[in-house]
Amino acid sequence: MTELQALAARIGACRLCPRLVDWREEAARNPPARFRGEGYWAKPISGFGDPAAWLLVVGLAPAAHGGNRTGRVFTGDRSGDFLFASLHRTGFANQALSRDLEDGLELTGVFVTAAARCAPPDNRPTREEFATCRPWLEREIALLPNLEVAVALGGLAWDELHRALGTRPVAKFGHGAESAAGGLRLLASYHVSQQNTFTGRLTESMLDGVFSRALTFRAPS
Ligand code: SF4
């Protein structure tokens, strides 16, 4: 077992936030009709991707009926569809499809994770829950020795990413904002939530543009 796999096992057993433990398990007990009869993961989500990644993508938290259902970050919901389609267009993913653990998705050069690992009510962890969960992100980052660039999806992830790297944002969050911390170049994107993608606040070309910008920072190998 690799250190990343061992860490994933520890994350998967975490029950430190009572409110989020209740929420993730309640979602599994009362799924919407379209997911009735499916076995839910209903545990914390660890990051997914290439252990040799140079690019880190940090989302907010798993969706109650997305990652919390399938057991993989950004998998099984519209947000993930939007994200992985962009990673496919920009050369980081072998396919756009992200449906479940058996869908064949493979990432190259990128590791996708989240600031909080349990599905929160209203998609919003509390400040205390973010702080309790932060060590998991810090440990994942420590186990990804080739990281050069990180993309935060949304303002909360932007702030949490900086905190996990031991600093505060020097640039105000906004789509395309750039910063640096912990030896990494940091880029911001609006979150891939349906609230943004359905309204056109975040378009495919805007997200592709952030990953294309990340590619310009990659050190020549
Ligand atoms: S949000 Fe993080 S710290 Fe809280 S229970 Fe889930 S994995 Fe543990």
Residues whose N, C-alpha, C, O or C-beta is under 5 A from the ligand:
A	BS01	SF4	I11 C14 R15 L16 C17 L20 P44 A116 R117 C118 E129 T132 C133
